């Protein structure tokens, strides 16, 4: 007993510490469940991915939660002179959601100085939900070294209102923005949805949102405009995206949701 009890308490403490950050390991059905990705450090707090499933065990939503402590202690410079001084936070999605959707991982960029073009030069986050692996993403070059970054997908694979804004970023891809987005029509940028492509394929969905907007603790859901066709069929894709604050957990959330089989 004297040997077992300390080991038991140690294991219990570790389990409690990791609750809400690690994917569930049990074999119960996915119906009405939420599964979690591993925690990463952001500032003095944490962030993690998650995914929810409906009553039939089908994917319903996936997103990123960022602790209030992290939001209050965000770094203000990455020590480089790179594109907008972006600070990258890469996170794996739970395995359960990767089996039924095209999405593989998330990269949340914190831009303390914003980034070009000028209308996005406000402190903000970019949450890229990638449909390619981390290795494939990191291999994307610039316009000079990698002409594939300029290759656009066929029009049917992007919503009709989305236009090429000629923002082609290494380790990301080509960016497409809704021509009707408020920030493209004289209003101040608060949040928007971007599609991304590389080598003629759609490779990410990107909710982009300012720190000021996030700090309002929003409870907002938006329609995600749909393409006429999808390059990977038989998988679940989002038809909406949302921002909200969880007062109980003290977490800020961004998600792509209302998943449907395509």
C-alpha positions as CSV (number, residue, x, y, z in Angstrom):
1,X,0.0,0.0,0.0
2,X,2.8,2.5,0.8
3,X,4.2,2.0,-2.7
4,X,0.9,2.0,-4.6
5,X,-0.7,5.1,-3.0
6,X,1.9,7.7,-4.0
7,X,1.9,6.3,-7.6
8,X,-1.8,6.4,-7.7
9,X,-1.9,10.0,-6.5
10,X,0.8,11.0,-8.9
11,X,-1.1,9.5,-11.8
12,X,-4.4,11.1,-10.7
13,X,-2.7,14.5,-10.5
14,X,-1.3,14.2,-14.0
15,X,-4.7,13.1,-15.3
16,X,-6.4,16.2,-13.7
17,X,-3.7,18.5,-15.1
18,X,-4.3,17.3,-18.7
19,X,-8.1,17.3,-18.7
20,X,-9.3,19.5,-21.5
21,X,-6.1,19.5,-23.4
22,X,-5.5,15.9,-24.6
23,X,-7.6,13.7,-26.9
24,X,-9.8,11.2,-25.1
25,X,-8.2,7.8,-25.3
26,X,-11.2,5.6,-24.5
27,X,-13.1,3.6,-27.1
28,X,-16.6,4.9,-26.5
29,X,-18.7,6.0,-29.5
30,X,-18.2,9.6,-30.7
31,X,-21.9,10.5,-30.4
32,X,-22.3,13.8,-28.5
33,X,-18.6,13.9,-27.6
34,X,-15.9,16.5,-27.6
35,X,-12.3,15.4,-28.2
36,X,-9.3,17.6,-27.5
37,X,-5.9,18.2,-29.0
38,X,-2.7,18.7,-27.0
39,X,-2.1,22.0,-25.2
40,X,0.6,24.4,-26.3
41,X,1.9,27.4,-24.5
42,X,0.8,30.8,-25.7
43,X,2.2,33.7,-23.7
44,X,1.7,32.7,-20.1
45,X,-1.3,30.6,-20.9
46,X,-2.3,27.8,-23.3
47,X,-4.2,27.0,-26.4
48,X,-5.6,23.7,-27.8
49,X,-7.7,22.3,-30.6
50,X,-10.9,20.4,-30.2
51,X,-13.7,18.8,-32.2
52,X,-17.3,18.0,-31.5
53,X,-19.6,15.2,-32.8
54,X,-23.3,15.1,-33.1
55,X,-25.8,12.5,-31.8
56,X,-25.0,10.2,-34.7
57,X,-21.3,10.4,-34.2
58,X,-20.7,12.6,-37.2
59,X,-18.4,15.6,-37.2
60,X,-20.2,18.8,-36.1
61,X,-17.4,21.4,-35.5
62,X,-13.7,21.9,-34.8
63,X,-11.9,24.9,-33.4
64,X,-9.2,26.4,-31.2
65,X,-9.6,27.5,-27.6
66,X,-7.2,30.1,-26.1
67,X,-7.0,30.7,-22.4
68,X,-7.8,34.2,-21.0
69,X,-4.3,34.1,-19.4
70,X,-2.8,33.7,-22.9
71,X,-4.8,36.5,-24.4
72,X,-3.6,38.8,-21.6
73,X,0.1,37.9,-22.0
74,X,0.6,37.8,-25.8
75,X,4.1,38.5,-27.0
76,X,4.5,41.7,-28.9
77,X,7.4,40.9,-31.2
78,X,8.9,37.7,-32.6
79,X,12.4,39.2,-32.8
80,X,12.5,39.2,-36.6
81,X,11.8,41.5,-39.5
82,X,9.6,39.0,-41.2
83,X,6.1,39.4,-42.8
84,X,4.2,41.4,-40.1
85,X,6.3,39.9,-37.3
86,X,4.0,36.9,-37.2
87,X,4.2,34.5,-34.3
88,X,3.2,31.0,-35.3
89,X,1.4,28.5,-33.1
90,X,1.0,25.1,-34.8
91,X,-1.5,22.6,-33.3
92,X,-2.5,19.1,-34.4
93,X,-6.2,18.4,-34.7
94,X,-7.6,15.4,-32.9
95,X,-7.3,12.2,-34.9
96,X,-11.0,11.5,-34.7
97,X,-11.8,14.6,-36.8
98,X,-9.1,14.0,-39.3
99,X,-10.6,10.7,-40.3
100,X,-13.9,12.3,-41.5
101,X,-12.8,15.7,-42.7
102,X,-10.0,17.0,-45.0
103,X,-8.4,19.0,-42.2
104,X,-5.0,17.9,-40.8
105,X,-3.7,20.7,-38.5
106,X,-4.1,24.3,-37.4
107,X,-1.7,27.2,-37.4
108,X,-2.8,30.2,-35.4
109,X,-0.8,33.2,-36.3
110,X,-0.6,36.1,-33.8
111,X,0.2,39.4,-35.6
112,X,0.9,42.1,-33.0
113,X,1.5,44.7,-35.7
114,X,-1.0,43.3,-38.2
115,X,0.3,42.6,-41.7
116,X,0.0,43.9,-45.3
117,X,-2.2,45.0,-47.0
118,X,-2.8,48.1,-45.0
119,X,-6.4,47.4,-44.1
120,X,-5.2,44.4,-42.1
121,X,-2.5,46.3,-40.2
122,X,-4.3,45.9,-36.9
123,X,-3.3,43.5,-34.1
124,X,-5.1,40.2,-35.1
125,X,-5.1,36.5,-35.3
126,X,-5.1,34.2,-38.4
127,X,-6.5,30.7,-37.7
128,X,-5.5,28.5,-40.6
129,X,-7.3,25.2,-40.8
130,X,-5.1,23.3,-43.2
131,X,-6.0,20.4,-45.5
132,X,-2.4,19.5,-46.0
133,X,0.3,18.2,-43.7
134,X,2.7,20.4,-41.8
135,X,5.5,19.1,-43.9
136,X,3.7,20.0,-47.1
137,X,2.8,23.5,-45.8
138,X,6.4,24.3,-44.8
139,X,7.6,23.3,-48.3
140,X,5.6,26.1,-49.9
141,X,8.0,28.7,-51.3
142,X,7.6,32.3,-52.4
143,X,6.5,33.6,-55.8
144,X,10.1,33.5,-57.2
145,X,11.2,30.1,-56.0
146,X,7.8,28.3,-56.2
147,X,5.5,29.1,-59.1
148,X,2.9,26.7,-57.8
149,X,1.9,29.3,-55.3
150,X,0.4,31.3,-58.2
151,X,-1.7,28.4,-59.6
152,X,-5.4,29.1,-58.9
153,X,-7.9,26.3,-58.4
154,X,-10.7,25.8,-60.9
155,X,-13.4,28.4,-60.3
156,X,-15.9,25.8,-59.1
157,X,-13.8,25.0,-56.1
158,X,-14.1,28.5,-54.6
159,X,-17.2,30.5,-53.7
160,X,-18.1,32.8,-56.5
161,X,-17.6,36.0,-54.5
162,X,-14.0,35.2,-53.6
163,X,-11.2,37.0,-55.4
164,X,-7.5,36.7,-55.7
165,X,-6.0,39.5,-53.7
166,X,-2.4,38.6,-54.7
167,X,-1.3,37.8,-51.2
168,X,1.0,34.8,-51.7
169,X,2.8,33.9,-48.5
170,X,5.6,31.2,-48.1
171,X,4.6,28.3,-45.8
172,X,0.9,29.4,-46.3
173,X,-0.2,29.8,-49.9
174,X,-2.4,32.1,-52.0
175,X,-5.1,34.0,-50.2
176,X,-8.7,34.5,-51.5
177,X,-11.1,37.1,-49.9
178,X,-14.8,37.7,-50.2
179,X,-15.3,40.8,-52.4
180,X,-18.2,41.7,-50.1
181,X,-16.2,41.6,-46.9
182,X,-16.8,44.8,-44.9
183,X,-13.1,45.7,-44.8
184,X,-13.0,45.7,-48.6
185,X,-16.0,48.1,-48.7
186,X,-14.9,51.0,-46.5
187,X,-15.4,49.5,-43.0
188,X,-12.8,48.8,-40.4
189,X,-11.6,45.2,-40.2
190,X,-12.9,43.2,-37.3
191,X,-13.3,39.6,-38.6
192,X,-13.4,37.9,-42.0
193,X,-13.1,34.5,-43.7
194,X,-10.4,33.6,-46.1
195,X,-9.8,30.6,-48.4
196,X,-6.3,29.5,-49.3
197,X,-4.8,27.6,-52.2
198,X,-1.6,26.1,-53.5
199,X,-0.8,24.3,-56.7
200,X,-4.4,24.6,-58.0
201,X,-5.9,23.1,-54.8
202,X,-7.8,24.6,-51.9
203,X,-5.6,24.0,-48.8
204,X,-7.0,26.0,-46.0
205,X,-10.0,27.9,-44.4
206,X,-8.9,30.9,-42.4
207,X,-11.0,32.8,-39.9
208,X,-9.1,36.1,-39.4
209,X,-10.1,38.4,-36.4
210,X,-8.7,41.3,-34.5
211,X,-7.6,41.2,-30.9
212,X,-10.0,44.1,-30.2
213,X,-12.9,42.1,-31.6
214,X,-11.9,38.9,-29.6
215,X,-11.7,41.0,-26.4
216,X,-15.4,42.0,-26.7
217,X,-16.1,38.3,-25.8
218,X,-18.3,37.8,-28.8
219,X,-21.0,35.2,-29.3
220,X,-21.3,35.4,-33.1
221,X,-22.0,32.8,-35.8
222,X,-21.5,33.5,-39.5
223,X,-22.4,31.7,-42.8
224,X,-19.4,30.3,-44.7
225,X,-20.0,30.8,-48.4
226,X,-19.7,27.5,-50.3
227,X,-18.0,26.5,-53.5
228,X,-20.0,24.6,-56.2
229,X,-17.7,21.6,-55.9
230,X,-15.1,20.0,-53.6
231,X,-11.8,18.5,-54.6
232,X,-11.9,15.8,-51.9
233,X,-15.4,14.2,-51.8
234,X,-17.1,12.0,-49.2
235,X,-15.8,14.2,-46.3
236,X,-17.3,16.7,-44.0
237,X,-16.8,20.4,-44.6
238,X,-17.9,23.5,-42.6
239,X,-20.8,25.7,-43.7
240,X,-20.3,28.2,-40.9
241,X,-17.8,29.7,-38.5
242,X,-18.1,31.2,-35.0
243,X,-16.4,33.2,-32.3
244,X,-17.3,33.0,-28.6
245,X,-16.1,33.3,-25.0
246,X,-16.6,30.4,-22.5
247,X,-17.0,32.1,-19.2
248,X,-16.8,28.9,-17.2
249,X,-13.5,27.8,-18.7
250,X,-12.2,31.3,-19.3
251,X,-11.4,30.6,-22.9
252,X,-11.8,32.4,-26.2
253,X,-12.9,30.2,-29.1
254,X,-12.9,30.3,-32.8
255,X,-14.4,27.4,-34.8
256,X,-15.4,26.2,-38.3
257,X,-18.7,24.5,-37.8
258,X,-22.1,23.2,-39.1
259,X,-20.2,20.5,-40.9
260,X,-21.9,18.7,-43.8
261,X,-21.0,15.7,-45.9
262,X,-20.0,16.7,-49.4
